């Protein structure tokens, strides 16, 4: 991990409800001064949906209206070959993320005068992307994840996308953080996601290998955390608002992650649902965060270490809120970070 002092500072997952990228970036710059993240704007266009957003350039991908799939009726030999050549040469320029797919990223990378500790980005993970994007055998859709060739190609494309994005973020800061977002890992071990631990780790590490800065992984539900802790990630981001106990169920793995690996935990402590958000204040969230941290101190991890090796985030993306709601969430997040740092650090 790069020598970045997290110290219970704030960042966000990525998505925001705005349609205007300039306005969204202004909100980010106002509240996330240390670790700003570029805003994903799925309400602006389906191309900014987290699965379509990183699909550009995938062999025989089709994005139409509100649908994305791989057309296997087309001979993909040449397109797959081009992808693998770019991968082997680490030619990230061949697979950019253009403004129509990520207006927020391009507005963000053109900002000046920020001076953050690190700039944060995000890319959809290969498990969730591969489970959502389908190809057709006859008239039946089948997830890309369950095709060896396509799932491997997806991980390699996402690796190139992460590397290209990181290069853009260095316009903001020489330090970068890229989260790999894996919401569908909440289904790991079920019939819905019947793949091996080894395949999950291999696919994720393929994407991480394209990131030279700090690497993070976000899963907003409960999951088999030792699987994700077994990857090359530097940061584990979990929903501490709704699933506070889930990560502490694996004390040995967490102690090794924070100790030997000097990893970090990003506490998703600010709710991203309007009803819950209206009930909370900085004081109530401080109490809730301290309660979420308590099980980790009981297994022998010092409270101060958890804060020093910690970030604060919303529980998940903010696109489901109103624009005012997203501002409220980030205002609470920034206020909570300031309160924790003032009290304990």
Backbone torsions as a table, in degrees:
resi	resn	phi	psi	omega
1	UNK	NA	141.3	175.1
2	UNK	-63.7	158.7	-178.5
3	UNK	-78.2	76.2	179.9
4	UNK	-112.2	127.4	178.9
5	UNK	-86.8	107.1	-178.0
6	UNK	-78.4	-56.2	170.7
7	UNK	55.3	39.5	175.5
8	UNK	63.9	30.5	176.6
9	UNK	-86.6	171.8	-168.5
10	UNK	-107.6	144.6	166.8
11	UNK	-147.2	-174.1	-179.3
12	UNK	-134.4	169.1	-177.0
13	UNK	-74.6	-46.8	176.6
14	UNK	158.0	-58.2	-169.7
15	UNK	-75.1	144.7	177.2
16	UNK	-136.3	158.2	-175.4
17	UNK	-80.5	-8.8	-173.9
18	UNK	-66.2	156.5	171.0
19	UNK	-107.1	-22.1	-179.9
20	UNK	-92.9	111.6	-177.0
21	UNK	-64.9	-32.3	179.9
22	UNK	-65.7	-43.7	178.8
23	UNK	-65.3	-42.9	179.4
24	UNK	-61.2	-43.3	179.5
25	UNK	-65.3	-34.4	178.1
26	UNK	-64.3	-38.8	177.7
27	UNK	-65.1	-45.3	178.4
28	UNK	-58.7	-47.4	-178.0
29	UNK	-63.2	-31.0	-178.7
30	UNK	-71.8	-39.8	-170.9
31	UNK	-107.1	-20.8	-175.8
32	UNK	-118.4	67.1	-172.0
33	UNK	-72.2	-33.6	-176.5
34	UNK	-83.8	-41.0	-177.7
35	UNK	-133.9	67.2	179.6
36	UNK	-68.5	149.0	178.7
37	UNK	-124.7	144.9	178.1
38	UNK	-72.2	141.2	-175.1
39	UNK	-87.4	126.9	169.3
40	UNK	-83.1	136.4	-172.0
41	UNK	-124.1	71.4	-176.3
42	UNK	-65.3	-21.0	177.5
43	UNK	-77.2	-13.7	179.4
44	UNK	-77.8	-39.5	-175.5
45	UNK	-165.5	148.6	175.4
46	UNK	-61.9	-25.6	177.8
47	UNK	-62.1	-21.0	178.4
48	UNK	-96.5	5.3	165.8
49	UNK	-57.5	142.1	-170.3
50	UNK	-63.2	-16.8	178.4
51	UNK	-93.5	-41.1	176.1
52	UNK	-68.6	-33.7	-171.3
53	UNK	-57.8	-34.1	-177.3
54	UNK	-111.2	21.0	-177.9
55	UNK	-93.5	-16.1	-173.6
56	UNK	-56.3	121.2	179.7
57	UNK	97.4	-9.2	178.0
58	UNK	-66.9	139.7	-176.7
59	UNK	-54.2	121.5	173.7
60	UNK	59.7	32.5	175.9
61	UNK	-76.2	143.1	177.4
62	UNK	-124.9	122.5	174.8
63	UNK	-119.3	115.6	-178.7
64	UNK	-141.2	130.1	-178.0
65	UNK	50.2	-115.0	-179.6
66	UNK	-112.6	40.6	-174.3
67	UNK	-139.4	142.4	176.7
68	UNK	-138.2	133.6	179.4
69	UNK	-160.8	168.5	176.5
70	UNK	-103.7	129.4	-179.0
71	UNK	-91.2	99.5	-178.7
72	UNK	-80.2	-3.6	176.9
73	UNK	-73.0	-14.9	-179.7
74	UNK	-93.7	143.5	175.9
75	UNK	-72.3	112.1	-174.0
76	UNK	-96.7	9.1	-175.0
77	UNK	-56.2	-48.7	-177.3
78	UNK	-66.5	-42.7	-178.8
79	UNK	-66.3	-40.9	176.7
80	UNK	-65.0	-40.8	178.4
81	UNK	-60.5	-42.6	179.7
82	UNK	-64.1	-39.0	178.4
83	UNK	-63.6	-44.8	-178.0
84	UNK	-68.8	-34.0	175.8
85	UNK	-64.5	-45.8	178.2
86	UNK	-61.2	-39.9	178.7
87	UNK	-62.5	-48.8	-177.4
88	UNK	-64.8	-31.6	179.6
89	UNK	-93.9	0.5	-175.8
90	UNK	50.3	44.2	-177.9
91	UNK	-88.8	78.9	-174.3
92	UNK	-67.2	-21.3	179.9
93	UNK	-67.2	-16.9	-179.6
94	UNK	-75.2	-19.3	-175.7
95	UNK	-131.8	66.4	179.8
96	UNK	-74.5	171.4	171.6
97	UNK	-110.3	105.6	-171.6
98	UNK	-80.9	164.2	-175.0
99	UNK	-58.5	-30.9	-179.8
100	UNK	-71.1	-19.4	176.0
101	UNK	-95.5	-21.0	-177.2
102	UNK	-154.9	71.9	-179.6
103	UNK	-61.6	-35.5	-179.4
104	UNK	-64.7	-37.6	178.7
105	UNK	-64.7	-43.6	-177.6
106	UNK	-71.4	-36.4	174.7
107	UNK	-66.4	-40.0	-178.3
108	UNK	-65.0	-44.8	-176.1
109	UNK	-69.8	-13.3	178.3
110	UNK	-96.0	-1.3	179.3
111	UNK	-67.0	151.2	177.7
112	UNK	-129.0	157.8	174.4
113	UNK	77.0	18.1	-178.3
114	UNK	-80.3	-54.7	-179.6
115	UNK	63.6	43.2	-178.3
116	UNK	-78.0	169.2	173.4
117	UNK	-70.1	-35.1	176.5
118	UNK	-161.2	153.1	174.7
119	UNK	-103.0	134.9	-175.7
120	UNK	-108.2	141.1	172.4
121	UNK	-131.4	-175.4	-178.4
122	UNK	-156.7	151.1	176.8
123	UNK	-140.9	143.8	178.1
124	UNK	-66.5	138.1	-177.2
125	UNK	-74.8	157.3	-175.8
126	UNK	-68.1	-26.4	178.0
127	UNK	-72.4	-51.0	-178.9
128	UNK	-67.1	-41.1	178.1
129	UNK	-63.3	-45.7	-177.6
130	UNK	-69.8	-23.7	178.2
131	UNK	-83.4	-25.8	-176.8
132	UNK	-89.5	-40.6	-178.6
133	UNK	-84.4	128.4	-175.4
134	UNK	-112.9	159.2	166.7
135	UNK	-121.6	163.2	-174.2
136	UNK	-111.6	131.8	169.4
137	UNK	-114.1	104.5	-168.8
138	UNK	69.9	-129.2	-179.9
139	UNK	-100.3	5.7	-174.1
140	UNK	-105.2	128.2	177.3
141	UNK	-77.6	144.2	176.1
142	UNK	-137.3	131.6	-177.9
143	UNK	-60.2	139.7	176.6
144	UNK	-53.1	-33.3	-177.0
145	UNK	-55.9	-29.6	-174.9
146	UNK	-95.7	12.1	172.2
147	UNK	-112.9	119.5	-173.4
148	UNK	-58.1	-44.2	-178.2
149	UNK	-66.6	-47.1	-176.4
150	UNK	-70.7	-37.9	-179.7
151	UNK	-67.3	-37.4	176.3
152	UNK	-66.5	-42.1	178.4
153	UNK	-63.7	-38.7	179.3
154	UNK	-61.6	-45.7	179.9
155	UNK	-62.2	-38.0	-179.5
156	UNK	-70.6	-38.3	175.6
157	UNK	-63.8	-45.5	-179.6
158	UNK	-64.0	-33.6	174.7
159	UNK	-61.7	-46.0	178.8
160	UNK	-65.2	-39.3	178.0
161	UNK	-62.8	-41.8	179.3
162	UNK	-63.3	-42.1	179.0
163	UNK	-65.5	-41.0	178.7
164	UNK	-64.4	-43.5	179.8
165	UNK	-61.8	-42.2	179.8
166	UNK	-60.6	-39.4	177.5
167	UNK	-61.7	-40.3	177.4
168	UNK	-64.7	-41.0	-177.1
169	UNK	-67.3	-21.8	179.0
170	UNK	-71.6	-7.8	170.5
171	UNK	-70.6	-22.3	-179.4
172	UNK	-95.2	-43.6	-177.3
173	UNK	-154.2	146.1	176.2
174	UNK	-70.2	-21.5	175.9
175	UNK	-94.5	134.2	-179.6
176	UNK	-131.0	152.2	172.6
177	UNK	-130.2	127.3	175.1
178	UNK	-120.8	120.4	173.8
179	UNK	-91.4	136.9	169.8
180	UNK	-98.1	116.6	-173.1
181	UNK	-91.7	120.7	-176.0
182	UNK	-129.2	67.8	179.9
183	UNK	-61.1	-33.0	-176.5
184	UNK	-77.2	-4.2	172.5
185	UNK	-67.7	-12.7	173.2
186	UNK	-64.8	-18.9	179.1
187	UNK	-98.5	5.1	-177.4
188	UNK	-59.8	134.8	-179.5
189	UNK	94.5	-9.7	178.1
190	UNK	-93.1	170.9	177.3
191	UNK	-63.3	-25.8	-179.4
192	UNK	-68.0	-31.0	-177.5
193	UNK	-131.5	67.7	-176.2
194	UNK	-90.2	72.5	173.9
195	UNK	-128.0	161.8	-174.0
196	UNK	-79.1	157.3	173.6
197	UNK	-56.5	-41.9	-177.3
198	UNK	-62.5	-39.5	-179.8
199	UNK	-68.4	-40.5	177.6
200	UNK	-58.3	-49.6	-177.7
201	UNK	-63.5	-42.1	179.7
202	UNK	-61.9	-45.8	-179.1
203	UNK	-64.8	-44.3	-179.3
204	UNK	-66.5	-42.4	179.7
205	UNK	-65.8	-28.1	174.8
206	UNK	-61.6	-45.5	178.6
207	UNK	-67.1	-44.5	-179.3
208	UNK	-59.6	-30.9	-177.9
209	UNK	-64.2	-18.8	177.8
210	UNK	-88.5	-0.1	-176.6
211	UNK	-109.9	117.8	-178.8
212	UNK	-91.1	-18.8	177.9
213	UNK	-89.4	-150.5	-179.0
214	UNK	-76.1	135.8	-177.2
215	UNK	-111.6	133.5	177.9
216	UNK	-130.5	163.0	174.4
217	UNK	-134.8	135.3	-178.9
218	UNK	-117.2	126.4	170.4
219	UNK	-135.2	121.3	-171.1
220	UNK	-90.9	3.5	176.0
221	UNK	-123.0	-177.4	174.8
222	UNK	-74.1	145.3	179.4
223	UNK	-152.3	-178.8	173.8
224	UNK	-83.5	86.2	-171.0
225	UNK	-60.1	-33.5	177.5
226	UNK	-57.9	-27.3	176.4
227	UNK	-64.0	-48.5	-179.0
228	UNK	-71.3	-33.8	176.5
229	UNK	-68.3	-20.0	178.5
230	UNK	-84.1	-0.5	176.3
231	UNK	-88.4	-175.5	179.9
232	UNK	-89.6	22.9	-179.0
233	UNK	-71.1	151.0	174.0
234	UNK	-98.5	-24.2	-175.4
235	UNK	-132.1	135.7	169.8
236	UNK	-109.3	121.3	178.6
237	UNK	-110.0	120.7	-178.2
238	UNK	-132.5	162.7	-179.3
239	UNK	-79.8	90.5	-178.7
240	UNK	-79.6	-11.4	178.1
241	UNK	-76.8	-44.9	-176.2
242	UNK	-102.4	-20.7	-175.7
243	UNK	-133.1	51.9	-172.1
244	UNK	-60.5	-33.5	-174.5
245	UNK	-83.7	-16.9	-165.7
246	UNK	-60.7	-43.0	-175.7
247	UNK	-74.6	-31.6	-176.5
248	UNK	-73.5	-5.5	178.4
249	UNK	-73.9	-4.6	-177.1
250	UNK	-125.1	66.2	-171.8
251	UNK	-61.0	-42.2	-177.0
252	UNK	-63.4	-44.9	-178.4
253	UNK	-66.2	-39.5	179.9
254	UNK	-67.4	-41.3	-179.8
255	UNK	-64.5	-40.0	177.0
256	UNK	-66.2	-40.9	-178.9
257	UNK	-62.9	-44.5	-179.1
258	UNK	-78.0	-28.9	-176.4
259	UNK	-88.5	-83.6	-175.8
260	UNK	-59.0	-41.6	-177.8
261	UNK	-86.9	-10.8	-177.9
262	UNK	50.2	44.7	178.6
263	UNK	-79.1	-178.8	-178.4
264	UNK	-134.6	152.4	174.3
265	UNK	-111.1	129.5	174.1
266	UNK	-102.6	113.6	-173.3
267	UNK	-87.7	110.0	178.7
268	UNK	-81.3	78.6	-165.9
269	UNK	-102.9	-13.6	178.4
270	UNK	-97.9	122.8	-175.2
271	UNK	-65.8	151.4	178.5
272	UNK	-111.0	17.9	175.7
273	UNK	-111.7	135.4	-172.0
274	UNK	-59.1	-42.7	-177.1
275	UNK	-62.6	-45.1	179.4
276	UNK	-68.7	-39.4	-177.1
277	UNK	-61.5	-38.9	-178.6
278	UNK	-63.6	-24.3	-177.3
279	UNK	-83.4	-15.0	-168.1
280	UNK	-99.4	152.3	172.0
281	UNK	-130.8	172.9	175.3
282	UNK	-59.0	-41.5	-178.7
283	UNK	-64.8	-43.4	-179.0
284	UNK	-68.4	-36.1	178.6
285	UNK	-71.9	-32.1	174.8
286	UNK	-62.0	-44.9	177.0
287	UNK	-61.4	-42.2	-177.7
288	UNK	-67.0	-40.1	178.3
289	UNK	-65.1	-43.5	178.9
290	UNK	-62.2	-37.0	176.0
291	UNK	-66.5	-37.8	179.1
292	UNK	-68.0	-32.9	-179.0
293	UNK	-77.3	-28.5	-173.0
294	UNK	-52.4	-44.6	-180.0
295	UNK	-60.6	-28.6	179.5
296	UNK	-73.4	-35.9	177.5
297	UNK	-69.4	-30.8	179.7
298	UNK	-69.8	-20.8	176.9
299	UNK	-94.5	8.0	170.6
300	UNK	104.2	9.3	178.4
301	UNK	-93.5	122.8	-178.2
302	UNK	-59.9	139.6	-179.7
303	UNK	-56.4	-44.5	-177.8
304	UNK	-64.2	-38.0	178.2
305	UNK	-61.1	-40.8	179.8
306	UNK	-62.9	-35.0	177.9
307	UNK	-76.4	-43.4	-179.4
308	UNK	-63.7	-36.0	178.9
309	UNK	-101.2	38.7	-176.3
310	UNK	-135.0	150.0	169.4
311	UNK	-119.9	160.9	173.3
312	UNK	-116.5	138.1	179.4
313	UNK	-141.5	167.6	163.7
314	UNK	-65.1	164.2	-178.1
315	UNK	-65.5	-29.5	176.5
316	UNK	-161.9	-163.2	179.5
317	UNK	-65.2	161.8	-174.3
318	UNK	-106.7	7.3	-174.5
319	UNK	-64.6	-22.6	-179.6
320	UNK	-79.5	-7.3	177.9
321	UNK	-90.2	169.0	167.4
322	UNK	-73.7	168.8	177.4
323	UNK	-61.5	-41.0	177.5
324	UNK	-64.8	-37.1	178.5
325	UNK	-64.6	-40.0	178.2
326	UNK	-64.5	-40.7	176.5
327	UNK	-61.7	-43.6	178.8
328	UNK	-60.3	-42.9	-179.2
329	UNK	-62.3	-43.9	-178.9
330	UNK	-72.5	-31.9	175.7
331	UNK	-64.8	-43.6	176.1
332	UNK	-63.6	-41.5	-179.5
333	UNK	-61.1	-48.2	179.5
334	UNK	-64.2	-39.7	179.0
335	UNK	-65.7	-39.2	178.8
336	UNK	-66.1	-43.3	177.8
337	UNK	-58.8	-45.5	179.4
338	UNK	-62.2	-40.8	-179.3
339	UNK	-66.2	-43.1	-179.7
340	UNK	-67.3	-41.4	-179.3
341	UNK	-67.7	-39.7	179.1
342	UNK	-65.7	-39.1	-176.8
343	UNK	-78.4	-37.7	-168.6
344	UNK	-119.5	-22.3	-175.8
345	UNK	-119.1	NA	NA
